[in-house]
């Protein structure tokens, strides 16, 4: 990109800028005449006599006044005699205008002399000429209007008329371009057809330019071919747009379907009032220039969630292509699970990987300006420590507040009961939700009643609302009870008065707010107790389900009509699941033991086929395990905690799995002894966790201890001993200690060959692991010999479609590729359909085979990440085997994946 540099003498000269955005510069927008100063004119110093020189001079002088040393003018900064340069410039033009610090629109057909320095002339003196200016009818000036953030308009005399912001209404009337587009809203908010329509009434000198001037607006690039005609150019543009669409996974501005709206609830048709608060929040959103954060705070049950629910539906109605995401922030587990669901629903690249850090993926995705406008809601963000303290939750660690996305087109809304949390998260942008006034509360009550005429008994209605302290949640729950039982307000008031004080206090213990008077019963707790007692008598099973839900914080459960009728739960719009109001969770002490028993029955092991199920249960298991109600040495709790740790490990959440393995290892040493096989299994799992955290020394110390103990207790040839040797070899290899790794693997292979036989799957797995070590050292011939043997034996003993056979073929292909033997590699990869990266075969302690890292069979999935041989050169695919381990479990080996 060439720029013009303004000298102190008032002269200017051409310079070559390294990139389009290296130097801050101003840019000129104008309409061409036959008196323009070309690149050749400027080089030969022959252009000063042309009238177009005045425009260049104006641009340079105005840039200087604005503190800019460099400026760009299309007539002389592009060598139009060079077709290649011209084509490149046309494809770069939109970007050049967008990155300019200021764009000056020089209108030669608008006269507005200024008589007093900085005082702008009245609109009346130039508006008619402005509306009729040729500039608004030319094709290329369309992108010059939309692309820059700052566009200033000047008359022929150089008098400033205003800028794009101050004149936006007038510009909109002239061009019919939406004000949102003029303000810089993302193109994803406007269809391709709509953008093309903005140029419908414009003209260009060359017919093809009417198409080429749309390239930047359509966010594509293509070669220019002058002489092809407008129709041919338009067809190429449409094909290019479709091509970009396919390549980029159908950008949302090219889709016909609606952008993602990830909100777990239907719109609340009974929503009433709160107009002032809604307007206040809406005014704070999408103000531009930064990520807007707003916190909505108020008493528990005051209606914060319902207010934001109404807000997001209004945003959806107002902004066609706004991405809306709703994340429950009640605790770290529910938040982590929600992040994973969001990443998958939005189809963020990498979200399907087992060890993906969903928080970071969502953060990176929403921080891209190309994503467009978005609104992110965190509901029930009551625990400030969860946001500001260092966390070891899920893959990766760090503060949750640091994982929030940043984008000029994004907004984040929090709901919280805690004002301190609100200020910490949103600073001054805090909106208080006050108590409902009497008239609005009457309206809400009436909307919720099957028989709305009940409110005609005004005295009883007002008495009921006062007893409920005008709290929306209490009103909704009371109305549900009244509807179900067909009673009058007076009867319900009697029930409220009859509740035992100590039970109310118990229910209210974790739901108190400083803003509620001490002498008023907690209305939510009171209404909850009345409804729950009714359910207990009418439907004991429903009461038992609610008990289980309360202690497990279940967020995805089967629909139960009775509970929904009483507003204990809300039906989700997106699936057949229900959400439980947080008050029910405050009864955990009564039912945690029952929940542990039930969860121990339904919570699956970490087999890959169970992933969907155990990920669903993870938040609930986490919640019951942190409770002190059930003793930590209770048998079912121990079993549940072990499977919980294994699932966290398989999901790549090593920091969370570690304390569970540490606790269980200590317990087994204490109860079973240090040499018991189960103790050694838990030690091996802990060692694998250390390895996945990169804590090689700690992993090595444990693995050596496990291996030596097994040799002494089980014997050197026992499958569990061999597994320990493979694990230790992997740790050596991860530190680049090839010689020690090779010696251990060679010993393991020798024992497997002698004890199990050359054709046993475990022997083949050991052979493949040793081949991987050779491959990582560049010892291609030795690696190839072993891999050929593994493949040929697998084909003969197993079958062509067995995972071990397919993986061995992929590993051999990787070895061929690293030697440049492309034809042989291609024959293996395409002739045999490649291989699947599997998680298959159970190891001791319930471990499953994970993805490829670098090789070796072991207790735990060594960091579990799958690597592709093509990308990582020396890496291949997992080779699941089937050798027997202790306790009758089966070994599922790997050649290029740590297991």
C-alpha positions in Angstrom: 0.0 0.0 0.0 1.4 3.4 -1.0 0.7 6.4 1.3 1.3 10.1 0.9 3.5 11.6 3.6 3.0 15.3 4.4 6.3 17.2 4.8 6.8 20.2 7.1 7.2 22.4 4.0 3.6 21.6 3.0 4.7 19.3 0.2 4.0 15.6 0.1 5.6 12.5 -1.4 4.8 8.8 -1.9 6.1 6.2 0.4 5.6 2.4 0.5 3.9 1.1 3.6 4.7 -2.4 4.7 1.1 -3.4 5.3 -2.2 -1.7 5.1 -2.4 -0.8 8.8 1.2 -0.2 9.7 0.9 3.6 9.9 -2.1 5.7 11.0 -3.5 7.5 8.0 -6.4 9.5 6.7 -8.2 8.6 3.4 -10.1 10.6 0.8 -13.5 9.8 -0.7 -14.6 11.8 -3.7 -16.1 11.5 -7.2 -13.7 11.4 -10.2 -13.4 13.9 -13.0 -11.2 14.0 -16.1 -8.8 16.3 -14.2 -7.5 13.7 -11.6 -3.8 13.5 -10.7 -2.6 10.0 -11.5 0.3 8.0 -10.1 2.3 8.8 -13.2 1.5 12.5 -12.8 2.7 12.5 -9.2 5.9 10.6 -10.1 6.7 13.1 -12.9 5.6 16.1 -10.9 3.2 17.0 -13.7 -0.1 17.1 -11.9 -0.2 20.4 -10.1 -1.9 22.1 -13.0 -4.9 19.7 -12.8 -7.9 20.7 -10.8 -7.8 17.3 -9.0 -4.6 18.5 -7.2 -6.7 20.7 -4.9 -8.4 17.5 -3.5 -5.1 15.9 -2.7 -3.8 19.1 -1.1 -7.0 19.5 0.9 -6.7 15.9 2.2 -3.1 16.4 3.3 -3.8 19.7 5.0 -6.9 18.3 6.9 -4.9 15.2 7.9 -2.2 17.5 9.4 -4.9 19.5 11.3 -6.1 16.1 12.7 -2.6 15.1 13.8 -2.0 12.6 11.0 1.2 12.6 8.9 0.1 10.1 6.3 -2.9 10.1 3.9 -4.2 8.1 0.9 -5.9 9.2 -2.3 -7.0 6.6 -4.8 -6.2 8.6 -7.9 -2.5 8.8 -7.3 -1.7 6.0 -4.8 -2.6 3.2 -7.2 -0.9 2.6 -10.5 -4.0 1.9 -12.6 -1.8 1.0 -15.6 -0.7 -2.2 -13.8 -3.7 -4.6 -14.0 -2.3 -6.8 -11.2 -1.9 -3.9 -8.9 -5.3 -2.5 -9.8 -7.0 -5.9 -9.1 -5.2 -6.2 -5.7 -6.1 -2.7 -4.8 -9.8 -3.2 -5.6 -9.9 -6.3 -3.4 -8.1 -4.4 -0.6 -10.1 -1.2 -0.9 -12.7 -1.9 1.7 -10.1 -2.9 4.2 -8.1 0.2 3.5 -11.1 2.4 4.1 -12.1 0.5 7.2 -8.6 0.8 8.8 -8.3 4.6 8.1 -8.3 6.8 11.2 -10.5 9.3 9.3 -12.2 9.4 6.0 -12.8 12.8 4.4 -15.6 13.1 1.9 -14.8 16.0 -0.5 -18.0 17.2 -2.2 -17.2 19.4 -5.2 -20.9 20.0 -5.9 -21.8 21.2 -2.4 -21.0 24.9 -1.7 -21.0 26.1 1.9 -18.5 28.9 2.7 -17.6 29.3 6.3 -17.5 32.9 7.6 -16.2 32.3 11.1 -13.5 29.7 11.6 -14.8 26.6 13.3 -18.5 27.6 13.1 -20.3 25.2 10.8 -22.8 26.8 8.3 -26.5 26.2 8.8 -28.0 23.1 7.2 -30.3 25.3 5.2 -27.5 26.7 3.2 -26.2 23.4 1.9 -28.7 20.6 2.6 -30.5 20.7 -0.8 -27.1 20.5 -2.6 -26.0 17.7 -0.2 -29.1 15.6 -0.9 -28.5 15.9 -4.6 -24.8 15.4 -4.5 -23.3 13.0 -7.1 -21.3 11.4 -4.4 -24.4 9.5 -3.1 -25.1 8.0 -6.6 -21.7 6.5 -7.4 -20.9 2.9 -6.8 -17.5 3.0 -5.2 -18.6 5.6 -2.6 -21.0 3.1 -1.0 -18.2 1.2 0.7 -16.4 4.4 1.4 -19.4 5.5 3.4 -19.9 2.2 5.3 -16.4 0.9 5.9 -14.7 3.7 7.9 -15.6 4.2 11.6 -15.2 8.0 11.2 -16.5 9.7 8.0 -16.4 13.6 7.8 -18.1 15.6 5.1 -16.6 18.7 3.6 -17.9 21.2 1.0 -15.9 22.3 -2.1 -14.4 25.1 0.0 -13.2 22.6 2.6 -15.9 23.6 5.1 -16.8 20.8 7.5 -20.5 20.0 7.3 -20.7 17.2 9.9 -19.8 13.5 10.2 -21.5 10.2 9.6 -22.9 10.2 13.2 -24.3 13.7 13.3 -25.8 13.4 9.8 -26.9 9.8 10.0 -30.7 10.6 9.7 -30.1 12.7 6.6 -27.8 10.1 5.1 -30.3 7.4 5.8 -33.1 9.4 4.1 -30.8 9.9 1.0 -29.4 6.3 0.7 -32.1 4.2 2.4 -29.2 2.3 4.1 -30.2 1.2 7.6 -28.9 3.3 10.4 -27.6 0.2 12.1 -25.3 -0.3 9.0 -24.2 3.3 9.1 -23.3 2.9 12.7 -21.1 -0.1 11.9 -23.2 -3.0 13.0 -21.8 -6.3 11.7 -22.7 -7.4 8.2 -24.1 -10.6 9.7 -27.1 -8.5 10.6 -27.9 -7.9 6.9 -28.4 -10.5 4.2 -26.3 -10.5 1.0 -29.4 -9.5 -1.0 -30.0 -6.6 1.3 -26.4 -5.4 1.0 -26.5 -5.7 -2.8 -29.7 -3.6 -2.7 -27.8 -0.7 -1.3 -26.0 -0.3 -4.6 -29.1 -0.8 -6.8 -29.5 3.0 -7.7 -25.8 3.7 -8.1 -23.7 4.0 -11.2 -20.1 3.3 -12.2 -18.1 4.3 -15.3 -17.1 0.7 -16.0 -20.1 -1.7 -15.8 -18.1 -4.4 -14.0 -17.3 -1.9 -11.2 -20.9 -2.0 -10.1 -20.2 -5.6 -9.1 -16.6 -5.1 -7.9 -17.6 -2.3 -5.6 -19.6 -4.9 -3.6 -16.7 -7.2 -2.8 -15.9 -5.7 0.5 -19.6 -5.5 1.5 -20.0 -9.2 0.7 -16.7 -10.0 2.6 -15.2 -11.8 -0.3 -12.4 -11.3 -2.8 -12.0 -12.3 -6.5 -9.9 -11.3 -9.5 -11.1 -8.4 -11.6 -11.7 -9.0 -15.3 -12.6 -5.8 -17.1 -14.4 -6.6 -20.3 -16.4 -9.6 -18.9 -19.5 -7.5 -18.5 -21.7 -6.9 -15.5 -23.7 -10.1 -15.8 -20.7 -12.3 -15.9 -19.1 -10.5 -13.0 -22.3 -10.8 -11.0 -22.3 -14.6 -11.6 -18.7 -14.9 -10.4 -19.5 -12.8 -7.3 -22.4 -15.1 -6.5 -20.3 -18.2 -7.0 -17.5 -16.7 -4.8 -20.0 -15.9 -2.0 -21.2 -19.5 -2.1 -17.6 -20.7 -2.1 -16.7 -18.7 0.9 -19.9 -19.9 2.5 -18.8 -23.6 2.1 -15.2 -23.0 3.1 -16.1 -21.1 6.2 -18.9 -23.4 7.4 -21.8 -21.2 6.2 -21.3 -17.8 7.8 -24.5 -16.7 9.5 -25.0 -13.7 7.2 -25.4 -16.1 4.3 -27.8 -18.5 6.1 -31.5 -18.5 5.8 -32.0 -20.0 9.2 -32.1 -17.9 12.4 -28.9 -17.4 14.4 -28.5 -19.4 17.5 -30.7 -18.6 20.5 -29.5 -20.7 23.4 -32.0 -19.9 26.1 -33.4 -22.8 28.2 -36.9 -21.3 28.9 -39.9 -20.3 26.9 -41.0 -16.7 27.1 -43.0 -16.1 30.2 -46.4 -15.0 29.0 -47.3 -14.0 32.5 -44.5 -11.5 32.8 -45.8 -8.3 34.2 -44.4 -4.8 34.9 -40.7 -4.0 35.2 -40.9 -1.6 32.3 -38.6 0.9 33.9 -35.9 -1.7 34.7 -36.2 -3.2 31.2 -35.7 0.1 29.6 -32.8 0.9 31.8 -31.0 -2.3 30.9 -31.8 -1.9 27.2 -30.3 1.6 27.2 -27.0 0.2 28.5 -26.7 -2.5 25.9 -24.8 -2.3 22.6 -23.5 1.2 23.1 -20.5 0.4 21.0 -16.7 0.8 21.5 -16.5 -1.8 24.3 -18.0 -4.9 25.8 -21.0 -3.8 27.9 -21.5 -5.5 31.3 -24.7 -5.0 33.3 -25.6 -6.6 36.6 -29.3 -7.0 37.7 -29.6 -7.4 41.4 -32.3 -7.7 44.0 -33.8 -10.0 46.6 -34.1 -13.7 46.0 -37.4 -14.4 44.3 -37.9 -10.8 43.2 -38.0 -11.7 39.6 -34.5 -11.1 38.3 -34.4 -14.2 36.1 -37.8 -13.5 34.7 -36.8 -9.9 33.9 -33.8 -11.1 31.9 -35.8 -13.8 30.3 -38.1 -11.1 28.9 -35.1 -9.0 28.0 -33.5 -11.7 25.8 -36.7 -12.3 23.9 -37.0 -8.6 23.3 -33.4 -8.6 22.0 -34.2 -11.5 19.7 -37.2 -9.6 18.3 -35.2 -6.4 17.9 -32.0 -7.7 16.5 -32.5 -10.4 13.9 -29.0 -11.9 14.0 -28.0 -11.4 17.6 -26.5 -14.5 19.1 -28.1 -15.0 22.6 -26.5 -17.4 25.1 -27.8 -18.2 28.6 -25.5 -19.8 31.2 -26.7 -20.8 34.7 -24.0 -19.7 37.2 -25.3 -21.3 40.3 -22.1 -23.2 40.8 -19.0 -24.2 38.9 -20.3 -27.5 37.8 -23.5 -26.2 36.3 -21.6 -23.4 34.7 -18.9 -25.7 33.2 -21.6 -28.0 31.8 -23.4 -25.1 30.3 -20.2 -23.9 28.6 -19.7 -27.3 27.1 -23.3 -27.4 25.8 -23.0 -23.9 24.3 -19.7 -24.7 22.5 -21.3 -27.7 20.9 -24.5 -25.9 19.9 -22.7 -23.0 18.4 -20.4 -25.6 16.7 -17.2 -23.9 17.8 -14.2 -25.6 16.2 -12.6 -27.9 18.7 -15.7 -28.2 20.9 -16.0 -31.9 20.1 -12.6 -32.7 21.5 -12.8 -34.5 24.8 -10.3 -32.4 26.6 -11.5 -29.0 25.2 -11.6 -26.1 27.5 -15.1 -24.9 26.7 -14.8 -21.6 28.6 -11.7 -20.6 26.6 -13.3 -21.8 23.3 -16.4 -19.7 23.9 -14.3 -16.7 25.0 -12.2 -16.8 21.9 -15.2 -17.3 19.6 -17.2 -14.4 21.0 -14.2 -12.2 21.0 -14.0 -12.3 17.2 -15.6 -9.3 15.6 -16.7 -11.6 12.7 -19.2 -13.3 15.0 -21.3 -10.1 15.1 -23.6 -9.0 17.8 -24.1 -11.2 20.9 -25.6 -11.2 24.3 -24.3 -13.5 27.1 -26.4 -14.0 30.2 -25.1 -15.4 33.5 -28.0 -16.2 35.7 -27.7 -16.6 39.5 -24.1 -15.3 39.7 -24.3 -15.0 43.5 -20.9 -16.4 44.6 -18.3 -13.7 44.0 -15.5 -16.0 45.0 -16.4 -18.3 42.1 -15.5 -15.4 39.7 -12.5 -13.8 41.3 -10.6 -16.7 42.9 -8.1 -18.9 41.0 -10.0 -22.0 40.0 -9.0 -25.5 39.0 -12.3 -26.3 37.4 -12.3 -28.2 34.2 -9.5 -28.2 31.6 -7.2 -25.3 32.4 -7.4 -23.1 35.4 -7.5 -19.5 36.3 -10.1 -16.9 37.3 -13.6 -17.2 35.8 -13.8 -13.4 35.4 -10.8 -13.6 33.1 -12.6 -16.0 30.8 -15.2 -13.4 29.8 -15.2 -12.5 26.1 -14.4 -9.0 24.8 -16.0 -7.5 21.7 -17.3 -4.1 20.8 -20.4 -5.9 19.6 -21.0 -8.0 22.7 -22.9 -7.5 26.0 -22.9 -9.5 29.2 -25.7 -9.5 31.7 -25.5 -11.0 35.2 -28.3 -11.6 37.7 -27.3 -11.8 41.4 -28.7 -11.4 44.8 -25.4 -10.0 46.1 -24.8 -6.3 45.3 -21.1 -6.6 46.0 -20.9 -9.3 43.3 -22.9 -7.1 41.0 -20.4 -4.2 41.4 -17.4 -6.5 41.0 -18.7 -7.9 37.8 -20.3 -4.9 36.2 -18.9 -1.9 38.1 -21.3 1.0 37.9 -23.7 -0.7 35.5 -26.0 -2.1 38.2 -29.8 -2.2 37.9 -31.8 -2.7 41.0 -35.0 -4.7 40.8 -37.4 -3.2 43.4 -40.4 -4.7 45.2 -43.5 -4.9 43.0 -46.0 -2.2 43.7 -49.6 -3.3 44.6 -51.2 -2.7 41.1 -48.5 -4.7 39.2 -48.6 -7.5 41.8 -52.4 -7.7 41.4 -51.9 -8.0 37.6 -49.4 -10.8 38.0 -51.6 -12.7 40.4 -54.5 -12.3 38.1 -52.5 -13.6 35.1 -51.4 -16.7 37.1 -54.9 -17.7 38.2 -57.2 -20.1 36.4 -60.1 -18.1 37.8 -58.9 -14.4 37.4 -62.2 -13.2 39.0 -60.7 -14.1 42.4 -58.9 -10.8 42.5 -62.3 -9.0 42.5 -62.2 -9.8 46.3 -59.8 -6.9 46.6 -59.3 -6.9 50.4 -58.3 -10.6 50.5 -56.2 -10.2 47.4 -54.3 -7.3 48.9 -54.0 -9.1 52.2 -52.5 -12.1 50.4 -50.0 -10.0 48.5 -48.9 -8.2 51.7 -48.3 -11.6 53.3 -46.3 -12.6 50.3 -44.4 -9.3 50.5 -45.3 -8.7 46.8 -42.5 -11.2 45.9 -43.2 -12.6 42.3 -41.9 -16.1 43.0 -44.1 -16.4 46.1 -47.1 -15.1 44.2 -46.6 -17.6 41.4 -46.2 -20.5 43.8 -49.3 -19.4 45.8 -51.4 -19.1 42.6 -50.3 -22.5 41.5 -51.5 -24.0 44.8 -54.8 -22.1 44.6 -55.4 -23.2 41.0 -54.7 -26.9 41.9 -57.0 -27.0 44.9 -59.6 -24.5 43.8 -59.5 -22.6 47.1 -60.2 -18.9 47.9 -57.6 -16.4 49.0 -58.9 -16.5 52.6 -58.2 -20.3 52.8 -54.7 -19.8 51.6 -54.1 -17.0 54.1 -55.2 -19.5 56.8 -52.6 -22.0 55.6 -49.9 -19.4 55.7 -50.7 -18.5 59.2 -50.8 -22.2 60.3 -47.2 -23.1 59.2 -44.8 -24.0 62.0 -42.2 -21.3 62.7 -39.3 -23.7 63.1 -39.9 -25.4 59.8 -40.1 -22.0 58.0 -36.9 -20.9 59.6 -35.2 -24.1 58.4 -36.4 -23.6 54.9 -35.4 -19.9 55.0 -31.9 -20.5 56.5 -30.0 -20.4 53.2 -32.4 -18.0 51.5 -32.2 -14.9 53.7 -31.4 -11.5 52.3 -30.3 -8.4 54.3 -33.0 -6.4 52.7 -35.9 -8.4 54.2 -37.3 -7.5 57.6 -36.5 -10.0 60.4 -40.1 -10.1 61.6 -41.5 -11.2 58.2 -41.8 -14.9 57.4 -39.9 -15.8 54.3 -42.7 -15.9 51.8 -41.0 -18.2 49.3 -40.2 -20.7 52.0 -43.8 -20.5 53.4 -45.5 -21.0 50.0 -43.0 -23.7 49.2 -43.8 -25.7 52.3 -47.6 -25.4 51.7 -47.2 -26.7 48.2 -44.8 -29.5 49.1 -47.0 -30.8 51.9 -49.9 -30.9 49.4 -47.7 -32.9 46.9 -46.6 -35.3 49.6 -50.2 -36.2 50.4 -51.4 -36.3 46.8 -48.4 -37.9 45.0 -45.7 -39.4 47.3 -43.6 -40.4 44.3 -43.5 -36.8 43.0 -42.4 -35.8 46.5 -39.6 -38.4 46.5 -38.5 -37.1 43.0 -38.4 -33.6 44.3 -36.4 -34.7 47.3 -33.8 -36.3 45.0 -33.8 -33.3 42.8 -33.3 -30.9 45.8 -30.2 -32.7 47.0 -28.6 -33.4 43.6 -29.3 -30.0 41.9 -30.5 -31.9 38.9 -30.7 -29.7 35.8 -32.0 -32.2 33.2 -34.7 -34.5 34.4 -37.8 -36.1 33.0 -41.0 -34.1 32.9 -43.2 -34.6 36.0 -46.5 -32.9 35.6 -47.4 -32.6 39.3 -44.2 -30.7 40.1 -44.6 -28.4 37.2 -48.2 -27.6 38.2 -46.9 -26.2 41.5 -44.1 -24.2 39.8 -41.4 -26.1 41.6 -39.9 -26.7 38.2 -40.0 -25.1 34.7 -40.3 -26.9 31.5 -37.5 -26.1 29.0 -38.5 -25.1 25.5 -35.5 -26.9 23.8 -35.9 -30.4 25.2 -37.9 -32.6 27.5 -36.1 -31.4 30.6 -37.1 -29.4 33.6 -35.3 -26.8 35.7 -35.5 -26.7 39.5 -35.8 -23.4 41.4 -32.8 -22.9 43.7 -34.9 -22.8 46.9 -35.5 -26.6 46.6 -31.7 -27.0 46.8 -31.7 -25.6 50.3 -33.2 -28.9 51.6 -30.1 -30.9 50.8 -29.3 -32.0 54.4 -32.5 -34.0 54.5 -32.0 -36.0 51.3 -28.3 -36.1 50.5 -27.9 -39.7 51.7 -30.9 -40.8 49.6 -29.4 -39.0 46.6 -26.0 -40.7 47.0 -27.7 -44.1 47.0 -29.7 -43.3 43.9 -26.8 -41.7 42.1 -24.5 -44.6 42.9 -27.1 -46.8 41.1 -27.5 -44.6 37.9 -24.1 -42.9 37.6 -22.2 -44.8 34.9 -18.5 -45.6 34.5 -16.4 -43.6 32.2 -16.7 -45.7 29.1 -16.8 -43.5 26.1 -20.3 -44.8 25.2 -21.6 -43.4 28.5 -20.1 -39.9 28.1 -23.4 -38.1 27.5 -25.0 -39.7 30.6 -22.1 -39.1 33.0 -21.6 -35.6 31.8 -25.2 -34.9 32.6 -24.9 -36.3 36.1 -21.5 -34.6 36.9 -22.9 -31.5 38.5 -25.2 -33.5 40.7 -22.6 -35.9 41.9 -20.3 -33.1 42.6 -22.9 -31.4 44.8 -23.7 -34.4 46.9 -20.0 -35.4 47.4 -19.1 -32.0 48.9 -21.8 -32.5 51.6 -20.6 -33.6 55.0 -24.0 -35.3 55.7 -22.8 -38.7 54.6 -19.5 -40.1 56.1 -16.7 -40.2 53.6 -16.0 -43.8 54.3 -19.5 -44.9 53.5 -19.3 -47.7 50.9 -21.7 -46.2 48.3 -20.1 -42.8 48.6 -16.7 -44.3 48.0 -17.8 -46.1 44.9 -19.6 -43.0 43.6 -16.5 -40.8 44.3 -14.2 -43.2 42.5 -16.4 -43.2 39.3 -16.7 -39.5 39.6 -13.0 -39.1 39.6 -12.5 -41.4 36.6 -15.1 -39.5 34.6 -13.4 -36.2 35.4 -10.1 -37.7 34.4 -11.5 -39.0 31.1 -12.9 -35.5 30.4 -9.4 -34.0 30.9 -10.3 -32.3 34.1 -7.2 -33.5 35.9 -7.0 -30.8 38.6 -10.5 -31.9 39.8 -9.8 -35.6 39.6 -6.5 -35.4 41.5 -7.9 -34.7 45.1 -10.4 -37.6 44.6 -7.5 -40.0 43.7 -5.4 -38.7 46.5 -8.2 -39.3 49.0 -9.0 -42.8 47.7 -5.3 -43.8 47.7 -4.9 -42.7 51.3 -8.1 -44.6 52.3 -7.0 -47.8 50.5 -3.5 -47.7 52.1 -5.2 -47.3 55.5 -7.8 -50.0 55.0 -6.3 -52.4 52.6 -2.5 -51.9 53.0 0.1 -50.5 50.6 0.6 -53.7 48.6 -3.0 -54.5 47.9 -3.8 -54.6 44.2 -6.6 -52.0 44.6 -4.2 -49.7 46.4 -1.7 -50.0 43.6 -4.5 -49.3 41.1 -5.4 -46.0 42.8 -1.7 -45.1 43.0 -1.4 -45.8 39.2 -4.4 -43.6 38.5 -2.9 -40.8 40.5 0.4 -41.2 38.7 -1.4 -40.9 35.4 -3.0 -37.7 36.6 0.4 -36.3 37.5 1.6 -37.1 34.0 -1.3 -35.3 32.4 -0.5 -32.3 34.5 3.1 -32.4 33.3 4.4 -33.3 36.8 6.8 -35.9 35.6 8.9 -36.3 38.7 5.9 -37.1 40.9 4.5 -39.4 38.2 7.8 -41.2 37.9 8.2 -41.7 41.7 4.7 -43.3 42.0 5.1 -45.4 38.8 8.4 -46.8 40.0 6.9 -47.6 43.4 3.9 -49.3 41.8 6.0 -51.3 39.3 8.5 -52.5 42.0 5.7 -53.5 44.4 3.8 -55.4 41.7 6.9 -57.2 40.7 7.3 -58.3 44.3 3.7 -59.1 45.0 2.3 -60.3 41.6 5.5 -61.2 39.8 7.4 -59.7 36.9 5.2 -61.4 34.3 1.8 -60.4 35.6 -0.3 -58.2 33.2 -0.6 -55.5 35.8 3.2 -55.4 36.2 3.6 -55.1 32.5 1.1 -52.3 32.5 3.2 -50.4 35.1 6.3 -50.9 33.0 4.4 -49.3 30.0 3.3 -46.4 32.1 6.8 -45.7 33.4 8.2 -46.0 29.8 5.7 -43.4 28.7 6.8 -41.0 31.4 10.4 -41.4 30.4 9.5 -40.8 26.8 7.6 -37.6 27.6 10.8 -36.3 29.1 12.8 -37.3 26.0 14.6 -40.1 28.0 14.5 -42.4 25.0 17.1 -45.0 26.2 15.3 -45.7 29.5 11.9 -45.9 27.7 13.3 -48.2 25.1 14.8 -50.6 27.6 11.6 -50.9 29.6 9.5 -51.4 26.4 11.9 -54.0 25.1 11.7 -55.9 28.4 7.9 -55.7 28.4 7.8 -57.0 24.8 10.1 -59.9 25.5 7.9 -61.0 28.4 4.7 -60.7 26.5 6.1 -62.6 23.6 7.3 -65.4 25.8 4.3 -65.6 28.2 1.4 -64.7 25.9 2.8 -65.6 22.5 3.7 -63.5 19.4 0.2 -63.2 18.2 -1.5 -62.1 21.4 -3.1 -58.6 21.1 -1.2 -57.5 24.1 2.1 -58.5 22.5 1.2 -56.7 19.4 0.4 -53.6 21.4 3.7 -53.7 23.2 5.4 -54.1 19.8 3.6 -51.1 18.4 4.6 -49.0 21.5 8.3 -49.8 21.0 7.9 -48.9 17.3 6.5 -45.5 18.4 9.7 -44.9 20.4 11.8 -45.8 17.5 9.8 -43.5 15.3 10.1 -40.6 17.7 13.9 -41.0 17.4 13.8 -41.0 13.7 14.8 -44.7 13.6 12.6 -45.4 10.6 13.8 -48.8 9.6 13.4 -50.3 13.0 10.0 -48.7 13.5 8.9 -49.9 10.0 10.0 -53.5 10.7 7.9 -53.7 13.9 4.9 -52.0 12.4 4.8 -54.3 9.4 4.9 -57.2 11.7 2.1 -55.8 13.8 -0.1 -55.1 10.8 0.5 -58.4 9.1 -0.2 -60.4 12.3 -3.3 -58.3 13.0 -4.7 -58.9 9.6 -4.1 -62.7 9.9 -5.2 -63.2 13.6 -7.9 -60.6 14.0 -9.4 -59.1 10.8 -9.1 -56.2 8.4 -11.6 -54.1 10.3 -10.3 -54.6 13.8 -9.3 -51.3 15.5 -5.8 -52.7 16.2 -5.4 -53.6 12.5 -6.6 -50.2 11.3 -4.4 -48.3 13.8 -1.3 -50.3 12.9 -1.9 -49.4 9.2 -2.2 -45.8 10.1 1.1 -45.9 12.1 2.9 -47.6 9.3 1.6 -44.9 6.9 2.9 -42.3 9.2 6.4 -43.9 9.1 6.2 -44.0 5.3 5.3 -40.3 5.2 8.2 -39.3 7.4 10.5 -40.9 4.9 8.9 -39.2 2.0 7.4 -42.5 0.7 4.1 -40.8 -0.3 2.7 -43.5 -2.6 3.1 -46.3 0.0 1.5 -44.1 2.7 -1.4 -43.1 0.4 -2.1 -46.8 -0.5 -2.4 -47.6 3.2 -4.5 -44.6 4.1 -6.9 -44.6 1.2 -6.9 -48.2 0.2 -7.8 -49.4 3.7 -10.1 -46.4 4.7 -7.7 -45.1 7.3 -8.4 -45.7 11.0 -10.7 -44.4 13.7 -9.3 -42.9 16.8 -11.1 -45.0 19.4 -11.6 -45.1 23.1 -11.9 -48.8 23.6 -11.1 -51.6 25.9 -11.2 -51.6 29.7 -8.1 -51.4 31.9 -7.9 -52.0 35.6 -9.7 -49.6 37.8 -12.3 -49.1 35.1 -9.9 -47.1 32.9 -10.7 -46.8 29.2 -8.3 -46.3 26.3 -7.9 -42.7 25.4 -6.5 -40.9 22.4 -3.1 -40.9 21.0 -0.3 -39.0 22.6 2.8 -40.8 21.9 2.4 -44.4 22.7 2.1 -47.0 25.4 -0.5 -48.9 27.3 -1.1 -47.8 30.9 -3.5 -47.5 33.7 -5.0 -44.1 32.8 -5.4 -42.3 29.6 -2.1 -40.4 29.5 -3.5 -36.9 28.9 -6.0 -38.5 26.5 -5.5 -36.2 23.6 -5.7 -37.6 20.1 -3.0 -36.7 17.6 -3.0 -37.1 13.9 0.0 -38.6 12.3 -0.2 -36.2 9.4 0.0 -33.2 11.7 2.5 -34.4 14.2 4.9 -36.3 11.9 5.8 -39.2 14.2 2.5 -39.8 15.7 -0.2 -42.3 14.6 -3.4 -43.8 16.0 -4.4 -45.8 19.0 -4.1 -49.5 18.8 -6.7 -51.1 21.1 -5.7 -54.5 22.2 -7.2 -57.0 24.5 -4.7 -58.6 27.0 -6.0 -59.5 30.4 -5.1 -57.4 33.4 -5.6 -58.1 37.1 -9.0 -58.7 38.3 -10.1 -60.2 35.0 -10.2 -56.8 33.3 -9.1 -56.5 29.7 -6.2 -54.5 28.4 -6.9 -52.3 25.4 -3.5 -51.3 24.2 -2.2 -48.5 22.1 0.7 -48.0 19.8 0.7 -44.3 19.5 -1.5 -43.3 22.3 -0.8 -43.4 26.0 -3.4 -45.4 27.8 
